[in-house]
């Protein structure tokens, strides 16, 4: 099966050896997004709520570039440096992902790139 690389300037560029997303057939694998502003390439300010929103905004921009939306997410992985923010992630995620919600994992980690406190990745099924 062939695959294609997805890129958009509406989300931060990759900061390593990866693509923003890869489409293989009807499945799109979105790389992890941290709360970087796509224009400044800096972490957003405004607290954890603004950071979580920026992560989902970035994922949404990549999903759109792939021809889909977050409503087509079948799996989401969220990484938090402080699991005390788990409830806030749930609250905000419900504003970005309609029911029925995708499968999900939330994992506590020691640290994330660029000092971020939250990162999320997801898989879309466009078929």
N, C-alpha and C positions, 0 to 999 in steps of 0.2 A: 504494500500500500504506500502510495506517495504521501508526502507531507509538505506543508507550507508553513513558512515563518510569518507570524503576525507582529506588526509593529505599528505604534501610533505615537505621535508627539503629544497626545492628550494625557499620557501617563509618563512617568519618569523613564528615561532610558535604562537599559540594563547596566548595572554597576559591576558586572563580572562577565564570566564566560557563559552566558545563557541568553536566550531570547525572551521577550516579553510573553510570548505564547507560541505554541506550535499546534497546528491543526492537522490531524490525521483522520481522514474520512469525515465522519460527522462528529468527531470528538475533538475538543479544543482543551489543551492543557495550559493553564495560565500560571506563569511563574509567580513566586511570592512577591507581594507588594508591601513595602513599608511606607510610612506616612511622609513620603517626599512630595513636595510641591513640584509639579511637572515643569513649571517655568523657572523656578529658582534652583531646583535640584537640592534644596535644603529641607530638613525636617520641619514640619509645620509646628507652629506654636499653638497655644490655646488649651492645653491640657489633653488628657487622655481621650475625651469625647471627640475633640477635633482630630486627633490622631487616628482614631478608629474610623471616623467618617472619611478621612483622606485615603485610608487603605481601601475602603469599599468603593470610593469614587475612582481610584486608580484601577481597581479590578474591573469596574463597570466600563471604563474607557477602553480597556483592552478587549473586554467581551464585545463591545460595540464594534471595534476594529475587526474582530473576527466574524462579524455578521450575526452576533447574538446579543443576549442580555443576561444579566445575573439570574433572571427567572429560569434560565435553562441550566443552571448549575445542578449537578448531580452529586458533587462532593466538594466540601470546603475543609481546609485545614487552617487552623488559627494557632499562632504561636504568641504567647504572652510572657513577658519577663516578670509579671506579677499577676498571679491568678486571682487576686482581689478584684481585678478588672473584668472578670468573667461575666458578671451580671450586666455590666455596661455594654459589653460586646453583644450579648443576647438582645438587649433592648434596641441597640442600633442596627444590628443585623436584620431584625424583623422589619425595618424600614426599607431595606435594600433587596431582600429576598422574600418573594411571596410564598404563601403556603400552597402546596405541601413543601416544607423546607427540604433542602438537600441533606444528604448524609454529612456528618461533620465530626471533626476531632478538634479539641482544644488542648493544647499542650503547653505546660510551663517550661520555659527554657532559661538558661543562665544569662544569655545575652543575644542580641540581634545586630545585624549590620548597622553601622552608622549611629549606634546608640539608641536605635528605635526601641519602643516598648511593646509594639504589636506588629505582626506580619500575618498576611493571609494569602493563600493560594487556592485555586479551585479548578475543577474540571467541568466543562460544559458539554452537553450533548445536544447538537443542533438538529438531529434527525427528527 
